[in-house]
Amino acid sequence: MAQPLMPHATASWMVDNTALSFEQIAEFCGLHILEVQAIADDTATTKLTGRDPVRAHEVSQEEIDKAQANPDYRMQMIKGPDQVRRTKGPRYTPVSKRQDKPDGIAWIIRNHPEITDGAIGNLIGTTRTTIAAIRDRSHWNIQNITPKDPVTLGLTTQRELDAAVSKAAKAAGVEAAPTDHRLEGDRESLIAQLRAEREQAAREAEAATQEGYVAPPPKPTFDDPFRR
């Protein structure tokens, strides 16, 4: 779903100028409901200047009126021209995910040491100083940092991470491990074979039960010294 150009400033305006619920504002702005709550309670780290999404042609007043009349209604954003994306510098990370950055950085350093600090900074949206502190374990919170996949944490996408790994491997002259495709074509036949064997065993067991056949006890595989 498309989001406002400045989600936090838009949320601040909506809190001050509408009767929308926190859930509606969070859904429209792409924020966590606790972030909206913090803005409403003036506990956000930075006091935001509200941005009117109606004047910015991001939502119509009619949509806001519908949402105010129905708490379950979710506003639809007006599709505007494609926004200009930044090509350099760290990306913006929501406040709710910033505490996960050290874990994501530690994961990349451990699993992909060939990726440069600059590339990590672009992926995660952090500084070289922070990355260096985690590398040499001088970070102030190093004891509580646990390596976690940055894709799972929502700090980057799998496509961006794969591209960074591929670029770093190419620059380092390291070839990616080849993928074994030999069994891909046999997968269905193997599944069919296993299913047929299972069904055959079930039929034999059912037939033996109907005939009243009782299997003899297994013969001992070794000589019992107490057996007479």
Phi and psi restraints in degrees (value plus and minus 20) as a CYANA .aco file:
   2 ALA   PHI     -86.6   -46.6
   2 ALA   PSI     128.7   168.7
   3 GLN   PHI    -145.5  -105.5
   3 GLN   PSI     138.2   178.2
   4 PRO   PHI     -81.0   -41.0
   4 PRO   PSI     135.8   175.8
   5 LEU   PHI     -82.9   -42.9
   5 LEU   PSI     -57.4   -17.4
   6 MET   PHI    -146.1  -106.1
   6 MET   PSI      64.5   104.5
   7 PRO   PHI     -81.5   -41.5
   7 PRO   PSI     -60.7   -20.7
   8 HIS   PHI     -89.2   -49.2
   8 HIS   PSI     -62.6   -22.6
   9 ALA   PHI     -86.0   -46.0
   9 ALA   PSI     -56.2   -16.2
  10 THR   PHI     -86.3   -46.3
  10 THR   PSI     -62.0   -22.0
  11 ALA   PHI     -82.8   -42.8
  11 ALA   PSI     -59.5   -19.5
  12 SER   PHI     -81.7   -41.7
  12 SER   PSI     -62.6   -22.6
  13 TRP   PHI     -83.9   -43.9
  13 TRP   PSI     -62.6   -22.6
  14 MET   PHI     -86.6   -46.6
  14 MET   PSI     -57.3   -17.3
  15 VAL   PHI     -82.2   -42.2
  15 VAL   PSI     -60.7   -20.7
  16 ASP   PHI    -102.5   -62.5
  16 ASP   PSI     -45.6    -5.6
  17 ASN   PHI    -140.4  -100.4
  17 ASN   PSI     -19.0    21.0
  18 THR   PHI    -155.5  -115.5
  18 THR   PSI     151.6   191.6
  19 ALA   PHI    -126.3   -86.3
  19 ALA   PSI       4.6    44.6
  20 LEU   PHI     -89.3   -49.3
  20 LEU   PSI     130.2   170.2
  21 SER   PHI     -95.8   -55.8
  21 SER   PSI     140.8   180.8
  22 PHE   PHI     -81.1   -41.1
  22 PHE   PSI     -56.1   -16.1
  23 GLU   PHI     -82.9   -42.9
  23 GLU   PSI     -62.5   -22.5
  24 GLN   PHI     -85.0   -45.0
  24 GLN   PSI     -62.6   -22.6
  25 ILE   PHI     -86.1   -46.1
  25 ILE   PSI     -64.1   -24.1
  26 ALA   PHI     -81.9   -41.9
  26 ALA   PSI     -61.9   -21.9
  27 GLU   PHI     -84.3   -44.3
  27 GLU   PSI     -63.6   -23.6
  28 PHE   PHI     -89.1   -49.1
  28 PHE   PSI     -59.6   -19.6
  29 CYS   PHI    -109.3   -69.3
  29 CYS   PSI     -27.1    12.9
  30 GLY   PHI      51.6    91.6
  30 GLY   PSI      14.5    54.5
  31 LEU   PHI    -134.4   -94.4
  31 LEU   PSI     145.7   185.7
  32 HIS   PHI     -99.1   -59.1
  32 HIS   PSI     127.1   167.1
  33 ILE   PHI     -81.1   -41.1
  33 ILE   PSI     -49.4    -9.4
  34 LEU   PHI     -88.7   -48.7
  34 LEU   PSI     -50.3   -10.3
  35 GLU   PHI     -86.2   -46.2
  35 GLU   PSI     -61.0   -21.0
  36 VAL   PHI     -85.6   -45.6
  36 VAL   PSI     -60.3   -20.3
  37 GLN   PHI     -80.3   -40.3
  37 GLN   PSI     -61.6   -21.6
  38 ALA   PHI     -84.6   -44.6
  38 ALA   PSI     -59.4   -19.4
  39 ILE   PHI     -83.8   -43.8
  39 ILE   PSI     -61.6   -21.6
  40 ALA   PHI     -87.9   -47.9
  40 ALA   PSI     -53.1   -13.1
  41 ASP   PHI    -109.3   -69.3
  41 ASP   PSI     -17.7    22.3
  42 ASP   PHI      39.3    79.3
  42 ASP   PSI      12.9    52.9
  43 THR   PHI    -125.6   -85.6
  43 THR   PSI     -14.7    25.3
  44 ALA   PHI     -86.1   -46.1
  44 ALA   PSI     130.8   170.8
  45 THR   PHI     -82.4   -42.4
  45 THR   PSI     -49.6    -9.6
  46 THR   PHI    -148.0  -108.0
  46 THR   PSI     111.9   151.9
  47 LYS   PHI     -93.8   -53.8
  47 LYS   PSI     101.2   141.2
  48 LEU   PHI    -116.2   -76.2
  48 LEU   PSI     126.4   166.4
  49 THR   PHI    -111.9   -71.9
  49 THR   PSI     103.7   143.7
  50 GLY   PHI     -81.4   -41.4
  50 GLY   PSI     127.9   167.9
  51 ARG   PHI    -143.1  -103.1
  51 ARG   PSI      99.6   139.6
  52 ASP   PHI     -93.7   -53.7
  52 ASP   PSI      92.2   132.2
  53 PRO   PHI     -93.7   -53.7
  53 PRO   PSI     -39.2     0.8
  54 VAL   PHI     -91.8   -51.8
  54 VAL   PSI     -67.5   -27.5
  55 ARG   PHI     -86.8   -46.8
  55 ARG   PSI     -47.4    -7.4
  56 ALA   PHI    -103.1   -63.1
  56 ALA   PSI     -19.0    21.0
  57 HIS   PHI      39.9    79.9
  57 HIS   PSI      18.4    58.4
  58 GLU   PHI    -121.9   -81.9
  58 GLU   PSI     -41.5    -1.5
  59 VAL   PHI    -175.2  -135.2
  59 VAL   PSI     130.9   170.9
  60 SER   PHI    -112.1   -72.1
  60 SER   PSI     137.6   177.6
  61 GLN   PHI     -84.4   -44.4
  61 GLN   PSI     -51.7   -11.7
  62 GLU   PHI     -81.6   -41.6
  62 GLU   PSI     -59.4   -19.4
  63 GLU   PHI     -84.1   -44.1
  63 GLU   PSI     -62.7   -22.7
  64 ILE   PHI     -82.6   -42.6
  64 ILE   PSI     -62.4   -22.4
  65 ASP   PHI     -82.4   -42.4
  65 ASP   PSI     -61.5   -21.5
  66 LYS   PHI     -81.9   -41.9
  66 LYS   PSI     -62.6   -22.6
  67 ALA   PHI     -88.4   -48.4
  67 ALA   PSI     -57.2   -17.2
  68 GLN   PHI     -87.2   -47.2
  68 GLN   PSI     -50.9   -10.9
  69 ALA   PHI    -100.9   -60.9
  69 ALA   PSI     -41.5    -1.5
  70 ASN   PHI    -156.3  -116.3
  70 ASN   PSI      84.8   124.8
  71 PRO   PHI     -80.4   -40.4
  71 PRO   PSI     -40.7    -0.7
  72 ASP   PHI    -107.4   -67.4
  72 ASP   PSI     -26.9    13.1
  73 TYR   PHI     -98.7   -58.7
  73 TYR   PSI     118.4   158.4
  74 ARG   PHI    -131.7   -91.7
  74 ARG   PSI     101.9   141.9
  75 MET   PHI     -88.0   -48.0
  75 MET   PSI     125.5   165.5
  76 GLN   PHI    -124.3   -84.3
  76 GLN   PSI     110.0   150.0
  77 MET   PHI     -99.9   -59.9
  77 MET   PSI     122.6   162.6
  78 ILE   PHI     -93.6   -53.6
  78 ILE   PSI     107.0   147.0
  79 LYS   PHI     -95.4   -55.4
  79 LYS   PSI      96.3   136.3
  80 GLY   PHI    -123.1   -83.1
  80 GLY   PSI    -191.3  -151.3
  81 PRO   PHI     -85.2   -45.2
  81 PRO   PSI     132.8   172.8
  82 ASP   PHI     -78.9   -38.9
  82 ASP   PSI     113.4   153.4
  83 GLN   PHI     -96.2   -56.2
  83 GLN   PSI     129.3   169.3
  84 VAL   PHI     -95.3   -55.3
  84 VAL   PSI     103.7   143.7
  85 ARG   PHI    -114.0   -74.0
  85 ARG   PSI     126.0   166.0
  86 ARG   PHI     -93.5   -53.5
  86 ARG   PSI     120.4   160.4
  87 THR   PHI    -130.6   -90.6
  87 THR   PSI     -31.6     8.4
  88 LYS   PHI    -154.0  -114.0
  88 LYS   PSI     137.4   177.4
  89 GLY   PHI      66.5   106.5
  89 GLY   PSI     146.5   186.5
  90 PRO   PHI     -88.6   -48.6
  90 PRO   PSI     128.6   168.6
  91 ARG   PHI    -103.0   -63.0
  91 ARG   PSI     143.5   183.5
  92 TYR   PHI    -101.5   -61.5
  92 TYR   PSI     115.8   155.8
  93 THR   PHI    -141.8  -101.8
  93 THR   PSI     110.8   150.8
  94 PRO   PHI     -76.6   -36.6
  94 PRO   PSI     130.2   170.2
  95 VAL   PHI     -76.6   -36.6
  95 VAL   PSI     -58.2   -18.2
  96 SER   PHI     -84.6   -44.6
  96 SER   PSI     -38.4     1.6
  97 LYS   PHI    -129.5   -89.5
  97 LYS   PSI     -24.9    15.1
  98 ARG   PHI     -84.6   -44.6
  98 ARG   PSI     -51.9   -11.9
  99 GLN   PHI     -89.1   -49.1
  99 GLN   PSI     -34.8     5.2
 100 ASP   PHI    -107.3   -67.3
 100 ASP   PSI     -29.6    10.4
 101 LYS   PHI     -77.5   -37.5
 101 LYS   PSI     -67.9   -27.9
 102 PRO   PHI     -77.3   -37.3
 102 PRO   PSI     -57.5   -17.5
 103 ASP   PHI     -84.6   -44.6
 103 ASP   PSI     -61.2   -21.2
 104 GLY   PHI     -87.1   -47.1
 104 GLY   PSI     -59.4   -19.4
 105 ILE   PHI     -83.8   -43.8
 105 ILE   PSI     -64.5   -24.5
 106 ALA   PHI     -81.3   -41.3
 106 ALA   PSI     -56.5   -16.5
 107 TRP   PHI     -85.7   -45.7
 107 TRP   PSI     -63.9   -23.9
 108 ILE   PHI     -85.5   -45.5
 108 ILE   PSI     -63.6   -23.6
 109 ILE   PHI     -80.7   -40.7
 109 ILE   PSI     -59.4   -19.4
 110 ARG   PHI     -95.0   -55.0
 110 ARG   PSI     -61.5   -21.5
 111 ASN   PHI    -114.7   -74.7
 111 ASN   PSI     -44.4    -4.4
 112 HIS   PHI    -156.9  -116.9
 112 HIS   PSI      48.6    88.6
 113 PRO   PHI     -83.7   -43.7
 113 PRO   PSI     -34.7     5.3
 114 GLU   PHI     -95.5   -55.5
 114 GLU   PSI     -35.3     4.7
 115 ILE   PHI     -95.4   -55.4
 115 ILE   PSI     111.0   151.0
 116 THR   PHI     -93.5   -53.5
 116 THR   PSI     141.7   181.7
 117 ASP   PHI     -82.0   -42.0
 117 ASP   PSI     -55.4   -15.4
 118 GLY   PHI     -83.5   -43.5
 118 GLY   PSI     -61.1   -21.1
 119 ALA   PHI     -87.8   -47.8
 119 ALA   PSI     -58.7   -18.7
 120 ILE   PHI     -83.4   -43.4
 120 ILE   PSI     -61.2   -21.2
 121 GLY   PHI     -80.6   -40.6
 121 GLY   PSI     -59.8   -19.8
 122 ASN   PHI     -89.7   -49.7
 122 ASN   PSI     -55.4   -15.4
 123 LEU   PHI     -89.9   -49.9
 123 LEU   PSI     -69.3   -29.3
 124 ILE   PHI    -110.8   -70.8
 124 ILE   PSI     -47.2    -7.2
 125 GLY   PHI      63.5   103.5
 125 GLY   PSI      35.6    75.6
 126 THR   PHI    -161.0  -121.0
 126 THR   PSI    -196.1  -156.1
 127 THR   PHI    -124.3   -84.3
 127 THR   PSI     138.7   178.7
 128 ARG   PHI     -84.2   -44.2
 128 ARG   PSI     -51.4   -11.4
 129 THR   PHI     -82.4   -42.4
 129 THR   PSI     -63.9   -23.9
 130 THR   PHI     -84.6   -44.6
 130 THR   PSI     -63.5   -23.5
 131 ILE   PHI     -82.1   -42.1
 131 ILE   PSI     -64.5   -24.5
 132 ALA   PHI     -83.2   -43.2
 132 ALA   PSI     -58.4   -18.4
 133 ALA   PHI     -85.1   -45.1
 133 ALA   PSI     -56.0   -16.0
 134 ILE   PHI     -94.3   -54.3
 134 ILE   PSI     -55.3   -15.3
 135 ARG   PHI     -82.2   -42.2
 135 ARG   PSI     -67.3   -27.3
 136 ASP   PHI    -114.3   -74.3
 136 ASP   PSI      -9.9    30.1
 137 ARG   PHI      39.8    79.8
 137 ARG   PSI      13.7    53.7
 138 SER   PHI    -123.4   -83.4
 138 SER   PSI     -14.9    25.1
 139 HIS   PHI     -82.1   -42.1
 139 HIS   PSI     121.6   161.6
 140 TRP   PHI     -81.1   -41.1
 140 TRP   PSI     -46.1    -6.1
 141 ASN   PHI    -135.1   -95.1
 141 ASN   PSI       8.2    48.2
 142 ILE   PHI     -79.8   -39.8
 142 ILE   PSI     -50.4   -10.4
 143 GLN   PHI     -87.3   -47.3
 143 GLN   PSI     -42.5    -2.5
 144 ASN   PHI    -125.4   -85.4
 144 ASN   PSI     -15.3    24.7
 145 ILE   PHI    -106.8   -66.8
 145 ILE   PSI     104.3   144.3
 146 THR   PHI    -140.8  -100.8
 146 THR   PSI     101.1   141.1
 147 PRO   PHI     -77.1   -37.1
 147 PRO   PSI     105.0   145.0
 148 LYS   PHI    -158.2  -118.2
 148 LYS   PSI     125.9   165.9
 149 ASP   PHI     -78.7   -38.7
 149 ASP   PSI     100.1   140.1
 150 PRO   PHI     -85.0   -45.0
 150 PRO   PSI     -43.7    -3.7
 151 VAL   PHI     -89.8   -49.8
 151 VAL   PSI     -64.2   -24.2
 152 THR   PHI     -82.9   -42.9
 152 THR   PSI     -55.2   -15.2
 153 LEU   PHI     -95.2   -55.2
 153 LEU   PSI     -32.0     8.0
 154 GLY   PHI      62.5   102.5
 154 GLY   PSI      -1.4    38.6
 155 LEU   PHI    -105.9   -65.9
 155 LEU   PSI     -41.0    -1.0
 156 THR   PHI    -175.9  -135.9
 156 THR   PSI     156.5   196.5
 157 THR   PHI    -123.3   -83.3
 157 THR   PSI     139.6   179.6
 158 GLN   PHI     -83.7   -43.7
 158 GLN   PSI     -55.8   -15.8
 159 ARG   PHI     -84.8   -44.8
 159 ARG   PSI     -62.6   -22.6
 160 GLU   PHI     -87.6   -47.6
 160 GLU   PSI     -59.7   -19.7
 161 LEU   PHI     -85.6   -45.6
 161 LEU   PSI     -63.9   -23.9
 162 ASP   PHI     -81.5   -41.5
 162 ASP   PSI     -59.9   -19.9
 163 ALA   PHI     -84.6   -44.6
 163 ALA   PSI     -60.4   -20.4
 164 ALA   PHI     -86.4   -46.4
 164 ALA   PSI     -60.5   -20.5
 165 VAL   PHI     -84.7   -44.7
 165 VAL   PSI     -64.5   -24.5
 166 SER   PHI     -83.0   -43.0
 166 SER   PSI     -63.0   -23.0
 167 LYS   PHI     -85.3   -45.3
 167 LYS   PSI     -62.0   -22.0
 168 ALA   PHI     -87.4   -47.4
 168 ALA   PSI     -59.4   -19.4
 169 ALA   PHI     -85.6   -45.6
 169 ALA   PSI     -59.2   -19.2
 170 LYS   PHI     -85.7   -45.7
 170 LYS   PSI     -61.8   -21.8
 171 ALA   PHI     -86.4   -46.4
 171 ALA   PSI     -52.1   -12.1
 172 ALA   PHI    -107.7   -67.7
 172 ALA   PSI     -23.8    16.2
 173 GLY   PHI      54.3    94.3
 173 GLY   PSI       5.6    45.6
 174 VAL   PHI    -124.4   -84.4
 174 VAL   PSI     108.1   148.1
 175 GLU   PHI    -106.7   -66.7
 175 GLU   PSI     120.7   160.7
 176 ALA   PHI     -87.7   -47.7
 176 ALA   PSI     127.9   167.9
 177 ALA   PHI     -82.7   -42.7
 177 ALA   PSI     112.6   152.6
 178 PRO   PHI     -87.4   -47.4
 178 PRO   PSI     127.1   167.1
 179 THR   PHI    -113.6   -73.6
 179 THR   PSI     112.0   152.0
 180 ASP   PHI    -105.3   -65.3
 180 ASP   PSI      92.2   132.2
 181 HIS   PHI    -125.7   -85.7
 181 HIS   PSI      -8.8    31.2
 182 ARG   PHI     -86.3   -46.3
 182 ARG   PSI     -51.1   -11.1
 183 LEU   PHI    -115.9   -75.9
 183 LEU   PSI     -22.3    17.7
 184 GLU   PHI     -81.9   -41.9
 184 GLU   PSI     -60.9   -20.9
 185 GLY   PHI     -92.8   -52.8
 185 GLY   PSI     -40.9    -0.9
 186 ASP   PHI    -113.7   -73.7
 186 ASP   PSI     -21.7    18.3
 187 ARG   PHI     -79.9   -39.9
 187 ARG   PSI     -68.7   -28.7
 188 GLU   PHI     -83.9   -43.9
 188 GLU   PSI     -61.5   -21.5
 189 SER   PHI     -86.6   -46.6
 189 SER   PSI     -56.2   -16.2
 190 LEU   PHI     -85.9   -45.9
 190 LEU   PSI     -61.1   -21.1
 191 ILE   PHI     -83.5   -43.5
 191 ILE   PSI     -63.5   -23.5
 192 ALA   PHI     -83.4   -43.4
 192 ALA   PSI     -61.0   -21.0
 193 GLN   PHI     -83.6   -43.6
 193 GLN   PSI     -65.0   -25.0
 194 LEU   PHI     -84.0   -44.0
 194 LEU   PSI     -58.7   -18.7
 195 ARG   PHI     -85.1   -45.1
 195 ARG   PSI     -60.9   -20.9
 196 ALA   PHI     -84.6   -44.6
 196 ALA   PSI     -62.0   -22.0
 197 GLU   PHI     -83.8   -43.8
 197 GLU   PSI     -59.3   -19.3
 198 ARG   PHI     -86.6   -46.6
 198 ARG   PSI     -61.7   -21.7
 199 GLU   PHI     -86.4   -46.4
 199 GLU   PSI     -58.8   -18.8
 200 GLN   PHI     -83.4   -43.4
 200 GLN   PSI     -62.6   -22.6
 201 ALA   PHI     -83.2   -43.2
 201 ALA   PSI     -57.7   -17.7
 202 ALA   PHI     -86.4   -46.4
 202 ALA   PSI     -60.1   -20.1
 203 ARG   PHI     -85.3   -45.3
 203 ARG   PSI     -61.3   -21.3
 204 GLU   PHI     -85.0   -45.0
 204 GLU   PSI     -59.4   -19.4
 205 ALA   PHI     -85.7   -45.7
 205 ALA   PSI     -59.8   -19.8
 206 GLU   PHI     -86.2   -46.2
 206 GLU   PSI     -61.0   -21.0
 207 ALA   PHI     -84.9   -44.9
 207 ALA   PSI     -60.7   -20.7
 208 ALA   PHI     -84.0   -44.0
 208 ALA   PSI     -56.7   -16.7
 209 THR   PHI     -87.9   -47.9
 209 THR   PSI     -60.3   -20.3
 210 GLN   PHI     -87.8   -47.8
 210 GLN   PSI     -52.0   -12.0
 211 GLU   PHI    -103.8   -63.8
 211 GLU   PSI     -23.1    16.9
 212 GLY   PHI      53.6    93.6
 212 GLY   PSI       1.3    41.3
 213 TYR   PHI     -99.5   -59.5
 213 TYR   PSI     111.6   151.6
 214 VAL   PHI    -137.2   -97.2
 214 VAL   PSI     102.4   142.4
 215 ALA   PHI     -87.6   -47.6
 215 ALA   PSI     117.2   157.2
 216 PRO   PHI     -87.6   -47.6
 216 PRO   PSI     135.8   175.8
 217 PRO   PHI     -85.5   -45.5
 217 PRO   PSI     128.9   168.9
 218 PRO   PHI     -85.2   -45.2
 218 PRO   PSI     124.9   164.9
 219 LYS   PHI     -94.1   -54.1
 219 LYS   PSI     125.4   165.4
 220 PRO   PHI     -85.8   -45.8
 220 PRO   PSI     122.3   162.3
 221 THR   PHI    -113.5   -73.5
 221 THR   PSI     -17.2    22.8
 222 PHE   PHI    -169.7  -129.7
 222 PHE   PSI     140.2   180.2
 223 ASP   PHI     -95.2   -55.2
 223 ASP   PSI     104.1   144.1
 224 ASP   PHI    -107.1   -67.1
 224 ASP   PSI      95.6   135.6
 225 PRO   PHI     -84.9   -44.9
 225 PRO   PSI     -38.7     1.3
 226 PHE   PHI    -114.4   -74.4
 226 PHE   PSI     -22.0    18.0
 227 ARG   PHI    -102.5   -62.5
 227 ARG   PSI     111.5   151.5
